């Protein structure tokens, strides 16, 4: 009797729950029909007199109300701060970043090298999988690419540091010395090459000009003589 009573009570509870679910579903469907097929709004908004939110998806591209003004303000502040940095400040930052990344990269590569030595590659695929499945070994092996990237980035930053630091520290002196050397070499080239060449070519150029003038005069005289002969023949 007790078991039958419990079974009857469970069935009645199940029926009441199903009826409650059906009533709630019908109420939601009625609310949906009242608002239209394109909007689904909880019935609590209608009962309490709240404003019905429009959750219809906008057509086309999604547009935010935020125009990102705070983002651009932050960029402007950062730009004004960066402009105030000197070349030595930038070089020092590059050097520090290069040193930190180099340290991290060396640590990662050292751990990866130790993990590679612990991997079993001689006793078959099963032993290899078991040796790689160790959490410490797997993590160390996964850090090898990160270490390589850190070392590459450290090298690039160190190159930038050298370019900025060397240009700032030794650039003016190198430029001044280079200009002095170029001026001295140009004067030496003029005195040793250009002036002797001019002295040698000057007589040749003068003689060539004289020959050209003489040829022009001879041709003019010949043309004048031919014209006079033609005029005399016409008169005859």
SVG drawing of the C-alpha trace seen along z (x, -y; Angstrom):
<svg xmlns="http://www.w3.org/2000/svg" viewBox="-2 -90 102 92">
<polyline fill="none" stroke="black" stroke-width="0.4" points="0.0,0.0 2.8,-2.4 4.5,-1.8 1.2,-2.3 0.5,-5.5 4.0,-6.8 3.6,-5.9 0.2,-7.7 1.6,-10.8 4.6,-10.9 2.2,-10.6 0.0,-13.4 3.1,-15.6 4.3,-14.8 0.9,-15.7 0.8,-19.0 4.3,-19.9 3.3,-19.1 0.2,-21.2 2.2,-24.0 4.7,-23.8 1.8,-23.7 0.2,-26.8 3.5,-28.7 4.2,-27.7 0.7,-28.8 1.1,-32.1 4.4,-32.8 2.9,-31.9 0.0,-34.3 2.4,-37.1 4.3,-36.4 1.2,-36.6 0.3,-39.9 3.7,-41.5 4.1,-40.1 6.1,-37.2 9.4,-39.2 9.7,-40.1 9.8,-37.8 9.3,-39.6 8.9,-38.1 5.4,-38.4 6.9,-40.1 7.5,-43.3 3.8,-43.5 2.5,-42.7 4.7,-45.3 4.2,-48.0 7.9,-48.2 9.2,-49.4 9.4,-46.6 13.0,-46.2 13.5,-45.9 15.6,-42.9 15.1,-42.6 18.5,-42.2 19.4,-45.2 19.7,-44.7 23.1,-44.8 26.3,-45.7 26.3,-45.8 27.0,-49.4 28.0,-50.3 26.8,-53.4 30.3,-54.0 32.5,-56.0 35.8,-55.0 36.6,-58.6 38.2,-57.3 40.4,-55.0 41.6,-57.9 42.1,-60.1 44.4,-57.4 46.3,-57.2 46.8,-61.0 48.1,-60.9 50.5,-58.1 51.7,-60.0 52.4,-63.1 54.3,-61.1 56.3,-59.3 57.3,-62.5 58.9,-63.7 61.3,-60.7 64.9,-61.3 67.0,-59.0 68.8,-57.7 65.5,-56.9 64.4,-54.8 67.8,-53.1 67.7,-52.3 64.2,-50.8 65.3,-48.7 68.3,-47.4 66.2,-46.5 63.6,-44.7 66.3,-42.9 68.0,-41.7 64.7,-40.5 63.6,-38.7 67.1,-37.1 67.0,-35.8 63.5,-34.4 64.4,-32.8 67.6,-31.2 65.7,-29.8 63.0,-28.3 65.5,-26.8 67.6,-25.4 64.5,-23.7 63.5,-22.4 67.0,-21.0 66.8,-19.2 63.4,-17.8 64.6,-16.6 67.3,-14.6 64.7,-13.0 62.6,-11.9 63.0,-8.2 63.5,-7.6 65.2,-4.2 62.6,-1.9 59.7,-2.2 56.7,-4.4 55.0,-3.5 58.0,-4.5 58.3,-7.7 54.6,-8.6 55.0,-7.9 58.1,-10.0 56.5,-12.9 53.2,-12.6 55.0,-13.6 53.6,-17.1 56.9,-18.7 58.5,-17.4 55.5,-18.4 55.5,-21.9 59.2,-22.3 58.9,-21.1 56.0,-23.5 58.1,-26.4 60.8,-25.8 59.1,-27.8 58.4,-30.6 62.1,-30.7 63.0,-30.9 60.6,-33.8 62.0,-35.6 65.6,-35.2 64.6,-36.5 62.8,-39.5 65.8,-40.1 68.1,-40.2 65.9,-42.6 65.6,-44.9 69.4,-44.8 69.9,-45.9 67.5,-48.8 69.4,-49.7 72.7,-49.7 71.3,-51.9 69.8,-54.4 72.6,-54.5 75.4,-54.6 73.7,-57.2 73.1,-59.4 76.5,-59.0 78.9,-58.8 76.8,-60.1 77.8,-63.8 81.5,-63.0 81.4,-60.5 79.6,-63.0 82.1,-65.8 85.1,-63.6 83.6,-62.2 83.0,-65.7 86.6,-66.7 88.0,-63.6 85.8,-64.2 86.9,-67.8 90.6,-66.8 90.3,-64.1 88.5,-66.4 91.2,-69.0 93.8,-66.4 92.0,-65.0 91.7,-68.5 95.4,-69.3 96.7,-65.9 94.2,-65.0 91.9,-67.8 94.5,-70.7 97.2,-68.7 94.5,-67.4 93.3,-70.9 96.8,-72.0 97.4,-69.2 94.0,-69.6 94.1,-73.4 96.5,-73.5 94.8,-70.7 91.4,-72.4 92.8,-75.7 94.4,-74.0 91.1,-72.2 89.2,-75.5 91.6,-77.1 91.3,-74.3 87.6,-74.4 87.6,-78.2 89.9,-77.8 87.8,-75.1 84.7,-77.3 86.4,-80.3 87.7,-78.2 84.2,-76.8 82.8,-80.3 85.4,-81.6 84.8,-78.7 81.1,-79.3 81.7,-83.0 83.9,-82.2 81.4,-79.8 78.7,-82.4 80.8,-85.0 81.6,-82.5 78.0,-81.8 77.1,-85.5 79.8,-86.1 78.5,-83.2 75.0,-84.6 76.2,-88.0 78.1,-86.5"/>
</svg>
